[in-house]
Amino acid sequence: MENSGLNLGAEQKVTVAEKVRKEPNKNYFISASAGTGKTYTLTNYYIGILEQHEKTGESDIVDRIVAVTFTNKAANEMKDRIVKEIQKKLESLSENDRAYKYWKDVYKNMSRAIISTIDSFCRRILIEQNIEAGVDPNFKIINELKQKKLIDKATQRAIQLAFDVYDAIESGENYTEKVTNYLYGLTTERNKRIRELSDELAKSKEDIFRLFEVFGDISDVAEKIKSVVTNWRLELNESKVSERLLEVFEEAGGALRAFRNISLIAAEFYESETLDNFEYDFKGVLEKTLRVLENSATREYYQKRFKYIIVDEFQDTNELQKKIFDLIHTDNNYIFYVGDRKQSIYRFRGGDVSVFIKTMNEFEEKIKSGRTDYEMLSLNVNYRSHPELIDYFNYISENTIFNNHVYEALSESPEKSKTTNNKSKSKKKDKDKSQANAEDMGLNDVSQNIGEILSTERDENIYIHEVFRLRYPELYQKLWFIRKDDESNAAFFPDSHEFLPGDLRRVNYVTISKASFFGNTQENDGNTEEVGLDEDDQGPGKMKKLKEMDERELEAFYVAKVIKSLVGKEMTFYEKQDGKFVPTSRKITFKDFAILSYKLEGIEDVYREVFAKEGIPLYIVKGRGFYRRPEIKAVISALYVIQNPNSNYYFTQFFFTPFTDNVEQNPEVGVQNGKVKIFHKIVTRYRESKQQGLKKSLFQCAKELAEENELPGNVTKMIKLVAKYDELKYYLRPAETLKLFVKESGYLRKIAHYPNSSQRLRNVRKLLEQATEFDDQAPTFFELTRLLERISEVQEVEASEISEEEDVVRMMTVHASKGLEFNIVFLVNNDGVDRTEEKTFFPESEDGNGRYVYISQFLDKALKKFETSKVTKELEKELKKLLEAEVIYDKTEILRKVYVAITRAKEMLFVVDLQRKNSKGTPAIKYLNPKGFEEKIKIISSLEEIDKLAGDNLEFVSEKEEFSKQKNIQSLRDLENVVDTSLIFSDFTPKAYKRYISPTLLYGIKDEKSSLESVDESSEDFESSETISITSTSNFEASKAKARLKALNSLLEKASEIARGKQIHSMLASVTKYEQLKLLVEQNVLPENILNVRILESLFNESEKIFSEWRLAKSMEIYDEKLKERKNYILFGVPDKVFLKDGEFYVVDFKSADLYGEAEEIERYMFQVKFYMTLLSDLGKVHCGYLVSVPRGQALRIDPPGEDFLDEIIDRIKQFEELMSI
């Protein structure tokens, strides 16, 4: 058949793109299957709007169009395409044409066109309406890591508050006094809301107990609360507990009620840390925008301002986003929705396919009512994929993926279902059946039909499908294949002379059965030949024998073998040229391949290792394994050992990392032989010390051996380096500590000797470059290590220097691939089953007014915990029916993932079928059953078939290795430049003695500043170290170790006054402008009296620079008369605010105490400020300092101290030395 571009005009007079361009003044709902030119249609619609207003010369129409896309990349692509079309217009016109000026003005105006993501659009509204919204126009969007940290904190506080309420009532105390301790510093509105919720908890304190009794684990409840606060705050506020559940199963209903109230309290705490500090997460921006648009005047302004609203990727929106669009859309403007319900795969982060389906129904109702300004269209021509692939997509979608055969088969008798389970059912039959059922029973008969279902004992899957279908027949129908919307046509005819390597087809299935493979190898007399390696490959990277591989390694090996067999082979590709698809013959390269998986967890490391050993360059896109990479885990273990070297666990973990490698020795051999012997020597010394009654850590024993020259030089160097940075961690910022330790340890050169070192070096580069961000999240070293305990749970992509042009195989999740296309796609991990998780749902209430809060599997757990005769099997099903829609949307998500995955392929698709048993659930491969399509696909089931494809074209391996070596050398040089070597000072070498001195320590001050200027350690390290914490003489009536441990415990006590002070400090730390300070007062976050301190207005408004919680340090030596030696001390402190005004420093320290109260207390505070000014004096001239009482609005000026102040500090240090020697 002769190749040509498909002439759409021959089949339809007007394409969808042409129609919307010609008639832009309509409301459109467009279903766009994969690869059908969605962006092209959007561009034409936008250009159509501009052409419509060319007649009136309204070039400012650009300001009246808002286009919302899913990603910034999509927004930029859309804008670029529109601009190019406008440029074409200008090129086709002469400057004398009347239209030229219009299009030239439009071109200029495009620089301010609103084409953005939904959060950027909402941010624009909040900035424009900042006074109405009550937000600082310079508000921040927080990252995922900070969000997680704050939600963890808010959840912990909410659960603790609930426990305090319960304990107070149990002990007969007034619980409101307990609640008050949590409310200081909150706005009046939040204060009132938390009190109301606490009152709700108090009304039925048993609900609190029941909640934790059902789940049996505080952490389990906490995780569910965190999920709700992260994703469902708006729905949570609008929810209630089912009245029916409370009526028939009070214990379960009460537990859910407690869960809702505690979650709402956690949300209030979280928003007090974010919204009240003008910081928003993604959802917070949207929720705030919704509230702003609920104001009638603001809403009407935007309704008139925006004439055209374009929403791309509508299937990925949720109810919150839809509400924003609904508030702006009226009968006087136009909305354009485009998306594909088959590609709605973001339910895990709030995307809701039901919004798309319900909007389809809304448009259908409008059209049925006679509205001619509403129209529904479908894009059906696939411009991405080869016609044979499109045939496969259509077949597999209609007959397997989006065919409700699961329900149909289960509905039949067991005997019949065995023979009809795989039978193809036409969509027309499903549609007629669904419509007939709906018409026969009507809405009034739904409950009766459900009642009949409840009386049976059929499978739960049948039940939830049937209940959903009866309750929402039109929604249920739209979950499945609708031919007019979902069937795609090819955009070209394949060339009759096209060719593929070997006997491959455009669609191929690779089946892997480890059981059958082992069967074959056993028959071959126990053959253990290694596969895939040259005979001389005897290095540490040796490939495992196939017999020793687990199933996932075997899958990766098969995929690697297929890729290697194809690279360098000739194949026909189709390239678009001048609107036509032209067949082009060329060799297959690595960058033609993409490997897609439903998740990367548990498989990315396997593929990385196998592909590295097979010599295939692999780049993993948006992998979640960054902080699990060995080279990164090693750096983190170094941070832990620096934080607490006397922890035997941390020291052991650190010892067996590349940090202690001998760079001259093979790292693999070093770990297996030398290191074990060295560590055994340290352990032997440790045991000997225990037998002698000495309490020494492994690290201390290692130091002794190093001093005795009993350890190799490379290990001795690391022991000394850890000791050095154990001291420096209080002097340097965490980021500098990290960078310097990596630099001095020679870590980069050590990991350069490991396999795949280029990628390892790039990953360490990324960690070092990101280190500065840690300083913002964790200002102290202790906080940094705690932060890193959580950070690996946040998605972090692997480092990469690979551009799109480089020749590499890409691996990514199906989610990451959405919107992309690849020449050759491998779909792997099809045997996996999504884990059944307990998710929190907010289904619509039965009357349609509001939502219920519900947790999947909650009722089953509650029934096991609480005995009740009221809940029969029928009643149990009735209670569960609230979830039927949510469960169906959840269960059908895998179908949409499968569809997205297969439709990424342009030229060829490989579906990998790893045949193994699954105990529960339905693996994705079940939805890719090609029965009925076998003649058009190739099935590969053995390595012999793969070997037939391979030839002598594997020279690329050696070229890749050489390229990798060159990259390693360059990467190492670049990495060493990341560290500022000037920060390594010789006088930082550990001395025999060193202490860290803060003003809170010297004066025994215990207030809101204590935690910032104290040393946080675990008890083990605290007992062994020489750091001084906040204490008083009375604390030392026992041994030093016991006294220090007691001092640590006292440090962690949180008195209500200190807690309130900390809350004030956290608020003031974010203030950089006087207007922010006033706004916090207006919102009752800060006391009104603070505005009486006039000096603050001057400092905030007139300073060149403002520093918040600046960590200052100064080194000094003191001669010890008794020991006849000099001791080294580090003075450090953290002033609340330092203002640089007219070239001079001003120190301001905020207090919650009365500045005209006890003289002794004021004297301590003045000493504190003088201490800060002394530290600052090394950096510049200090003008003065101020103590500010926030609640009372008092200010006390303090002049810079004289030279004799250092003598006072020395005297106080000596007093502490005497105290510590008691």
Secondary structure by P-SEA (a helix, b strand, c coil): cccccccccccccccaaaaaaacccbbbbbbbcccccaaaaaaaaaaaaaaaacccccccccccbbbbcccaaaaaaaaaaaaaaaaaaaaaccccccaaaaaaaaaaaccccccccaaaaaaaaaaaaccccccccbbbbbcaaaaaaaaaaaaaaaaaaaaaaaaaaaacccaaaaaaaacccccaaaaaaaaaaaaaaaacaaaaaaaaaacccaaaaaaaaaaaaaccaaaaaacccccccccccaaaaaaaaaaaaaaaaaaaaaaaaccccccccaaaaaaaaaaaaccaaaaaaaaaaccbbbbcccccccaaaaaaaaaaccccbbbbbbbbccccccccccccaaaaaaaaaaaaaaaaaccccbbbbbbcccccccaaaaaaaaaaaacccccaaaaaaaaccaaaaaacccbbbbaaaaaaaaaaaaaaccccaaaaaaaaaaaccccaaaaaaaaaaaacaaaaaaccccccccbbbbccccccccccccccccbbbbbbbaaaaaaaaaaaccccccccccccccccccccccccccaaaaaaaaaaaaaaacccbbbbbbbbcccbbbbbbbbbccccbbbbbccccccaaaaaaaaaaacbbbbbcccccccccaaaaaaaaaaaaaaccccaaaaaaaaaccccccccccaaaaaacaaaaaaaaaaaaaaaaaaacccccaaaaaaaaaaaccccaaaaaaaaaaaaaaaacccccaaaaaaaaaaaaccccccccccaaaaaaaaaaaaaaaaaaaaaacccaaaaaaaaacccccccccccccccccbbbbbbcccccccccccbbbbccccccccccccccccccccccbbbbbbcaaaaaaaaccccccccaaaaaaaaccaaaaaaaaaaaaaaaaaaaaaccccbbbbbbbccccccccccccccccccccccbbbbccaaaaaaaccccccaaaaaaaaaaaaaaaaaaaaaacccccccccccccccbbbbbccccccccccccccccbbbbcaaaaaccccccccccccccccaaaaaaaaaaaaacccaaaaaaaaaaaaaaacccaaaaaaaaaacccccccccaaaaaaaaccccccccccccccccccccccccbbbbbbbbbbbcbbbbcccbbbbbbbbcccccccaaaaaaaaaaaaaaaaaacccccccbbbbbbcccbbbbbbcccccaaaaaaaaaaaaaaaaaac
